[in-house]
């Protein structure tokens, strides 16, 4: 088969898979679009290989799920990054981590040290690990000092957000009663945003209100949209304002003025409301911007209203670890979260805590920054490749695929860009073999926006 014939055959196979997905989507059969698109791309890859189109199968770029594959780092970059992150089981750092885990086990066995294999009655997690989370957050604040006593461990960011949602909803129903002001807790969240959290809040029985945002504010909520959304929310009821200042999917950082005004109005209109501040990508963005964002939260009043969510997955490139922490200076919220943990978990597993403790100890901030810098190289490579497809040739002639004027890259894990007018994001996969997630999945009203994740594929080899 000639190269041209192979490309035409691959184009046909991609079209078949994409069209089948679009049909299911139109019928309302797609329940988890991010994972379903991810699976669709891999099934397409299998069919290409089955037809002997190995080159075309290998050229597919599955940039859908926000995951990290450490094995690909050495393909398009320095393999020592994965070793220094402790992700290569043959590397020196992994050896040191394993030795530390064993040593902690021996200490627990030989004495009364932490990391016992039984239940933890307080359900907070090991103090040493909680302190590591607190120390991380303290590097970004000056006036507020967090300790292990302000910290509770959770199974990753999603579990942490769910724990807070459940805690606040139960407390609201106990405090307000089911007749006075309604029994619901209001969950306010900007869109486009990490809508899995929205779904969790809805399943927890909350009333979810989307806060529309625009790119000019870094997709931050604004005081105007917040005011409109709170019109029919009783002040005496409970509310959670969910924020992702380093935003997934948009790869932007909130505008500081917009964020400041939003928080000022929220604390005024919702005296019982709290703020869930998701810091999954705090360390990945420009350091000055990270400090500027955290300065806004660094005062006694907001500290009492805020629960910070710090998760390790993206920082350490270890997305399967599932370890996070909720940190708050509000002792009552902390007590309620502890009760939720005692009821639901009796704290996260000792295995997870041991691995996380070793990671904090042996993986330096500079090493983590080397991972983020590598992702930035992948962003550049992807943008260069997308620019090659401003005009892409197929049997019908030249097709403009991308609007090169709208590209967001502040969070190195993602590229958020716009398909050309009239181009469905799935058409991009058909024409180029590059698969992303339509912005509409994240409730972006602009149907042309697409998020690409750069954590898995060795993109820099194309640059």
C-alpha positions as CSV (number, residue, x, y, z in Angstrom):
1,X,0.0,0.0,0.0
2,X,1.3,3.4,-0.9
3,X,1.7,6.1,1.8
4,X,-1.1,8.1,0.2
5,X,-3.4,5.1,0.2
6,X,-2.5,4.3,3.8
7,X,-3.3,7.9,4.9
8,X,-6.7,7.7,3.1
9,X,-7.5,4.4,4.8
10,X,-6.5,5.9,8.2
11,X,-8.7,8.9,7.5
12,X,-11.6,6.6,6.8
13,X,-11.1,4.6,10.0
14,X,-10.8,7.8,12.1
15,X,-14.0,9.1,10.5
16,X,-15.9,5.8,11.3
17,X,-14.9,6.0,15.0
18,X,-15.5,9.8,15.3
19,X,-18.9,9.5,13.6
20,X,-20.0,6.6,15.8
21,X,-19.1,8.7,18.9
22,X,-21.0,11.7,17.6
23,X,-24.0,9.6,16.9
24,X,-24.0,8.2,20.5
25,X,-23.5,11.7,21.8
26,X,-26.5,13.0,19.8
27,X,-28.6,10.2,21.3
28,X,-27.6,11.1,24.8
29,X,-25.7,7.8,25.3
30,X,-22.4,9.4,26.4
31,X,-22.2,9.5,30.2
32,X,-18.6,10.2,30.8
33,X,-17.3,12.2,27.7
34,X,-13.7,12.6,28.7
35,X,-13.2,8.9,29.4
36,X,-15.4,7.9,26.5
37,X,-13.4,10.0,24.0
38,X,-10.2,8.6,25.5
39,X,-11.5,5.0,24.9
40,X,-12.7,5.9,21.4
41,X,-9.2,7.0,20.4
42,X,-7.6,3.9,21.7
43,X,-10.1,1.7,19.9
44,X,-9.3,3.6,16.8
45,X,-5.6,2.9,17.3
46,X,-6.3,-0.8,17.7
47,X,-8.3,-0.9,14.4
48,X,-5.6,0.9,12.6
49,X,-3.0,-1.6,13.7
50,X,-5.4,-4.5,12.9
51,X,-5.5,-3.1,9.3
52,X,-1.7,-3.0,9.2
53,X,-1.6,0.8,9.5
54,X,1.0,0.8,12.2
55,X,2.6,4.1,11.3
56,X,-0.8,5.9,11.3
57,X,-1.7,4.2,14.6
58,X,1.5,5.3,16.3
59,X,0.9,8.9,15.0
60,X,-2.4,9.2,16.8
61,X,-2.1,11.7,19.7
62,X,-4.5,10.9,22.5
63,X,-4.5,14.3,24.4
64,X,-7.8,13.7,26.1
65,X,-7.5,12.8,29.8
66,X,-5.4,14.9,32.2
67,X,-3.0,12.1,33.0
68,X,0.7,11.6,33.1
69,X,2.7,8.7,31.6
70,X,6.3,8.9,33.1
71,X,7.6,6.4,30.6
72,X,7.2,8.8,27.7
73,X,9.3,11.5,29.4
74,X,12.5,9.9,28.3
75,X,11.2,9.5,24.7
76,X,10.9,13.3,24.1
77,X,13.0,14.6,27.0
78,X,15.4,13.8,29.8
79,X,14.8,10.3,31.2
80,X,16.4,11.5,34.5
81,X,13.2,13.6,35.2
82,X,11.2,10.4,35.7
83,X,14.0,8.9,37.8
84,X,14.3,12.0,40.0
85,X,10.5,12.0,40.5
86,X,10.8,8.5,41.9
87,X,8.5,7.2,39.1
88,X,11.1,4.9,37.5
89,X,11.3,1.8,39.6
90,X,14.9,1.2,38.5
91,X,16.0,4.7,39.6
92,X,18.0,5.8,42.7
93,X,15.2,8.0,44.1
94,X,12.7,5.1,44.0
95,X,15.3,3.0,45.9
96,X,15.6,5.8,48.6
97,X,11.8,6.0,48.8
98,X,11.4,2.3,49.2
99,X,14.1,2.3,51.9
100,X,12.3,5.1,53.7
101,X,9.0,3.3,53.6
102,X,10.6,0.2,55.0
103,X,12.2,2.2,57.7
104,X,8.9,3.8,58.7
105,X,7.3,0.4,58.9
106,X,10.1,-0.8,61.2
107,X,9.7,2.2,63.4
108,X,6.0,1.5,63.7
109,X,6.6,-2.1,64.4
110,X,9.4,-1.6,67.0
111,X,7.8,1.2,68.9
112,X,4.7,3.4,68.9
113,X,5.5,5.5,65.9
114,X,3.1,6.7,63.2
115,X,2.1,4.5,60.3
116,X,0.6,1.7,62.3
117,X,-1.2,-0.9,60.2
118,X,-4.4,-0.6,62.1
119,X,-7.2,2.0,62.0
120,X,-6.5,5.6,62.9
121,X,-9.2,6.6,65.4
122,X,-8.9,10.4,64.7
123,X,-9.2,9.7,60.9
124,X,-7.0,12.7,60.1
125,X,-4.0,10.8,58.7
126,X,-0.4,10.7,59.9
127,X,0.9,13.9,61.5
128,X,4.2,13.8,59.6
129,X,2.4,13.7,56.2
130,X,-0.1,16.4,57.2
131,X,2.8,18.6,58.2
132,X,4.3,18.2,54.8
133,X,1.1,19.4,53.2
134,X,1.0,22.4,55.6
135,X,4.6,23.3,54.9
136,X,3.9,23.3,51.2
137,X,1.0,25.7,51.6
138,X,3.0,27.9,54.0
139,X,5.5,28.6,51.2
140,X,2.8,30.6,49.5
141,X,1.3,32.6,52.4
142,X,2.9,35.0,55.0
143,X,0.2,36.1,57.4
144,X,-1.4,32.7,57.9
145,X,0.5,29.7,59.3
146,X,-0.9,26.3,58.6
147,X,0.0,23.2,60.7
148,X,-0.8,19.6,60.8
149,X,-3.7,20.4,63.1
150,X,-5.4,22.4,60.3
151,X,-5.0,19.5,57.9
152,X,-6.9,16.4,57.1
153,X,-5.9,13.8,54.5
154,X,-8.1,12.6,51.6
155,X,-8.0,10.2,48.7
156,X,-7.1,12.8,46.1
157,X,-8.7,16.0,44.9
158,X,-12.1,14.5,43.9
159,X,-12.5,12.7,47.2
160,X,-11.5,15.8,49.1
161,X,-14.1,18.0,47.3
162,X,-16.7,15.3,47.8
163,X,-15.9,15.1,51.5
164,X,-16.4,18.9,51.9
165,X,-19.6,18.9,49.9
166,X,-21.0,16.1,52.0
167,X,-19.9,17.7,55.3
168,X,-21.4,21.1,54.5
169,X,-24.7,19.7,53.2
170,X,-25.2,17.5,56.3
171,X,-24.3,20.4,58.6
172,X,-26.6,22.8,56.7
173,X,-29.6,20.4,57.1
174,X,-28.9,19.9,60.8
175,X,-28.4,23.7,61.3
176,X,-31.2,25.1,59.2
177,X,-33.7,22.3,59.3
178,X,-35.6,21.0,56.3
179,X,-38.4,23.6,56.5
180,X,-36.5,26.8,57.2
181,X,-34.8,28.3,54.1
182,X,-34.7,25.0,52.3
183,X,-32.6,22.0,53.1
184,X,-30.1,22.4,50.3
185,X,-26.6,23.8,50.2
186,X,-25.8,25.9,47.2
187,X,-22.6,25.0,45.2
188,X,-21.4,27.8,43.0
189,X,-18.7,27.0,40.5
190,X,-17.3,28.9,37.5
191,X,-17.7,27.5,34.0
192,X,-15.8,26.4,32.0
193,X,-14.4,24.4,34.8
194,X,-13.6,21.0,36.3
195,X,-17.2,19.8,36.0
196,X,-16.6,16.4,37.7
197,X,-16.7,18.4,40.9
198,X,-20.1,19.9,39.9
199,X,-21.4,16.4,39.3
200,X,-20.2,15.4,42.8
201,X,-22.0,18.3,44.4
202,X,-25.2,17.5,42.6
203,X,-25.0,13.9,43.7
204,X,-24.5,15.1,47.3
205,X,-27.9,16.7,47.0
206,X,-26.7,20.3,46.5
207,X,-28.2,22.9,44.3
208,X,-25.4,23.6,41.7
209,X,-25.2,27.1,40.1
210,X,-22.9,27.7,37.2
211,X,-21.0,31.0,37.1
212,X,-20.4,32.0,33.5
213,X,-16.9,33.4,32.9
214,X,-14.9,34.9,30.0
215,X,-11.3,34.5,28.8
216,X,-10.6,38.2,29.5
217,X,-10.7,37.5,33.3
218,X,-8.7,34.3,33.0
219,X,-12.1,32.5,33.3
220,X,-12.4,33.9,36.9
221,X,-15.9,34.5,38.2
222,X,-16.8,38.1,38.6
223,X,-18.8,40.1,41.2
224,X,-21.5,40.8,38.6
225,X,-22.2,37.2,37.7
226,X,-22.0,36.1,41.3
227,X,-24.5,38.8,42.4
228,X,-27.0,37.6,39.7
229,X,-26.5,34.0,40.7
230,X,-27.1,34.7,44.4
231,X,-30.4,36.6,43.9
232,X,-32.6,33.7,45.1
233,X,-30.1,32.1,47.5
234,X,-31.0,32.8,51.2
235,X,-28.2,34.5,53.1
236,X,-28.9,32.2,56.1
237,X,-28.5,29.1,54.0
238,X,-25.1,27.5,53.4
239,X,-23.1,27.9,50.2
240,X,-19.8,26.7,48.8
241,X,-17.9,28.8,46.2
242,X,-15.6,26.4,44.3
243,X,-12.6,28.1,42.8
244,X,-9.7,26.8,40.6
245,X,-7.5,29.9,40.3
246,X,-5.1,27.9,38.1
247,X,-7.8,26.7,35.9
248,X,-8.5,23.4,34.3
249,X,-9.6,23.2,31.4
250,X,-8.8,26.7,30.3
251,X,-5.0,26.7,31.2
252,X,-5.4,30.3,32.5
253,X,-4.9,32.0,35.8
254,X,-7.7,34.1,37.3
255,X,-7.5,37.9,36.9
256,X,-6.5,39.2,40.4
257,X,-9.0,42.1,40.4
258,X,-11.9,39.9,39.3
259,X,-11.0,37.3,42.0
260,X,-10.7,39.9,44.7
261,X,-14.0,41.6,43.9
262,X,-15.7,38.2,43.7
263,X,-14.5,37.1,47.1
264,X,-15.4,40.5,48.7
265,X,-19.0,40.3,47.4
266,X,-19.3,36.6,48.3
267,X,-18.3,37.0,51.9
268,X,-20.8,40.0,52.2
269,X,-23.8,38.2,50.6
270,X,-23.1,34.8,52.1
271,X,-22.2,35.1,55.7
272,X,-22.3,31.4,56.2
273,X,-20.7,30.5,52.9
274,X,-17.3,29.0,52.6
275,X,-14.7,28.8,49.8
276,X,-13.2,25.7,48.4
277,X,-9.9,26.7,46.8
278,X,-8.6,24.0,44.5
279,X,-4.8,24.4,44.3
280,X,-4.0,21.3,42.2
281,X,-1.9,23.4,39.7
282,X,-0.6,26.0,42.1
283,X,3.1,24.9,41.8
284,X,2.9,24.5,38.0
285,X,2.2,28.1,37.1
286,X,4.5,31.2,37.1
287,X,5.7,31.6,40.7
288,X,5.0,35.3,40.9
289,X,1.4,34.7,39.8
290,X,1.0,31.9,42.3
291,X,2.1,34.1,45.1
292,X,-0.1,37.0,43.9
293,X,-3.2,34.7,43.9
294,X,-2.4,33.3,47.3
295,X,-1.9,36.8,48.7
296,X,-5.6,37.5,48.2
297,X,-6.5,34.6,50.5
298,X,-3.9,35.4,53.1
299,X,-5.8,37.4,55.7
300,X,-7.6,36.3,58.9
301,X,-11.1,36.9,57.6
302,X,-10.8,34.9,54.4
303,X,-8.7,32.2,56.2
304,X,-11.7,31.4,58.4
305,X,-13.9,31.1,55.3
306,X,-11.6,29.1,53.1
307,X,-10.7,25.4,52.7
308,X,-7.7,24.9,50.6
309,X,-7.4,21.7,48.6
310,X,-3.8,20.6,47.9
311,X,-3.4,17.4,45.8
312,X,-0.2,15.6,44.8
313,X,-1.1,14.0,41.5
314,X,-0.2,16.7,39.1
315,X,2.7,18.1,41.2
316,X,4.5,14.9,41.3
317,X,3.4,13.4,38.0
318,X,1.9,10.5,40.0
319,X,-1.7,10.6,39.0
320,X,-2.5,7.2,40.4
321,X,-1.3,8.0,43.9
322,X,-4.7,9.5,45.1
323,X,-3.4,11.6,48.0
324,X,-4.6,15.1,48.9
325,X,-5.3,17.3,51.9
326,X,-7.9,19.8,53.0
327,X,-6.5,22.7,55.0
328,X,-8.5,25.2,57.0
329,X,-8.0,27.6,59.9
330,X,-11.7,27.2,60.8
331,X,-11.8,24.7,63.6
332,X,-15.5,24.0,63.3
333,X,-15.2,23.1,59.6
334,X,-12.2,21.0,60.5
335,X,-14.1,19.2,63.2
336,X,-17.0,18.5,60.8
337,X,-14.6,17.2,58.1
338,X,-13.0,14.9,60.7
339,X,-16.4,13.4,61.5
340,X,-17.1,12.8,57.9
341,X,-13.7,11.1,57.6
342,X,-14.4,8.9,60.6
343,X,-17.8,7.9,59.2
344,X,-16.6,7.3,55.6
345,X,-13.0,6.2,55.7
346,X,-11.3,6.0,59.1
347,X,-8.6,7.9,57.1
348,X,-6.8,6.9,53.8
349,X,-4.7,3.8,53.5
350,X,-1.4,3.5,55.2
351,X,0.1,2.4,51.9
352,X,-0.9,5.7,50.3
353,X,0.4,7.7,53.3
354,X,3.8,6.0,53.3
355,X,4.3,6.6,49.5
356,X,3.2,10.2,49.8
357,X,5.5,10.8,52.8
358,X,8.4,9.4,50.9
359,X,7.6,11.5,47.8
360,X,7.6,14.8,49.8
361,X,10.9,13.8,51.4
362,X,12.8,12.7,48.3
363,X,11.3,14.6,45.4
364,X,12.5,18.2,45.4
365,X,10.6,21.2,44.2
366,X,13.3,21.8,41.5
367,X,12.7,18.3,40.2
368,X,9.0,18.9,40.0
369,X,9.7,22.2,38.2
370,X,11.7,20.2,35.6
371,X,8.6,18.2,34.9
372,X,6.5,21.3,34.4
373,X,9.2,22.7,32.1
374,X,9.1,19.6,30.1
375,X,5.3,19.9,29.7
376,X,5.9,23.5,28.4
377,X,8.1,22.1,25.7
378,X,5.3,19.7,24.8
379,X,2.9,22.7,24.7
380,X,5.2,24.4,22.2
381,X,5.5,21.3,20.1
382,X,1.7,20.8,20.1
383,X,1.1,24.4,19.1
384,X,3.7,24.1,16.3
385,X,1.9,21.0,15.1
386,X,-1.5,22.6,15.3
387,X,-0.2,25.5,13.2
388,X,0.7,23.0,10.5
389,X,-3.0,22.3,10.3
390,X,-4.3,25.8,9.9
391,X,-4.9,24.4,6.5
392,X,-5.2,20.7,6.2
393,X,-5.7,18.9,2.9
394,X,-8.3,16.2,2.5
395,X,-10.3,14.9,-0.5
396,X,-12.6,17.9,-0.3
397,X,-9.8,20.5,-0.4
398,X,-8.2,22.8,2.1
399,X,-9.9,22.9,5.5
400,X,-9.1,25.6,8.1
401,X,-9.0,23.8,11.5
402,X,-7.7,26.2,14.1
403,X,-8.2,29.8,15.2
404,X,-4.5,30.6,16.0
405,X,-5.5,33.8,17.9
406,X,-6.9,31.9,20.9
407,X,-4.4,29.7,22.6
408,X,-4.1,29.5,26.4
409,X,-1.1,27.8,28.0
410,X,-0.5,29.2,31.6
411,X,-1.1,25.8,33.2
412,X,1.6,23.6,31.5
413,X,-0.5,20.5,31.6
414,X,-2.9,21.8,29.1
415,X,-3.4,23.8,25.9
416,X,-6.8,25.4,25.5
417,X,-7.5,26.6,22.0
418,X,-10.3,27.3,19.5
419,X,-11.3,25.3,16.4
420,X,-12.1,27.3,13.4
421,X,-15.6,28.5,12.8
422,X,-17.8,25.6,11.6
423,X,-15.3,23.0,12.7
424,X,-16.5,20.4,15.2
425,X,-13.7,19.5,17.7
426,X,-14.2,15.9,16.6
427,X,-13.3,17.0,13.0
428,X,-9.9,17.8,14.3
429,X,-9.3,14.2,15.2
430,X,-10.6,13.1,11.8
431,X,-8.3,15.4,9.9
432,X,-5.2,15.3,12.1
433,X,-5.3,12.3,14.4
434,X,-5.0,14.7,17.3
435,X,-7.7,14.1,19.9
436,X,-8.7,16.6,22.6
437,X,-11.8,17.3,24.7
438,X,-14.4,19.7,23.5
439,X,-14.8,22.8,25.7
440,X,-18.5,22.1,25.9
441,X,-17.7,19.1,28.1
442,X,-16.5,21.7,30.7
443,X,-19.6,23.8,30.0
444,X,-17.9,26.3,27.8
445,X,-20.6,28.1,25.8
446,X,-18.1,28.5,23.0
447,X,-18.7,25.3,21.0
448,X,-15.4,25.7,19.2
449,X,-13.0,25.5,22.2
450,X,-10.9,22.4,22.7
451,X,-8.6,21.2,25.6
452,X,-5.5,19.2,24.9
453,X,-3.6,17.5,27.7
454,X,0.1,17.0,27.3
455,X,1.0,14.7,30.1
456,X,0.9,11.4,28.3
457,X,2.2,11.7,24.7
458,X,5.8,12.3,23.7
459,X,4.9,15.5,21.8
460,X,8.3,17.2,22.0
461,X,9.8,14.6,19.6
462,X,7.8,16.3,16.9
463,X,9.3,19.8,17.6
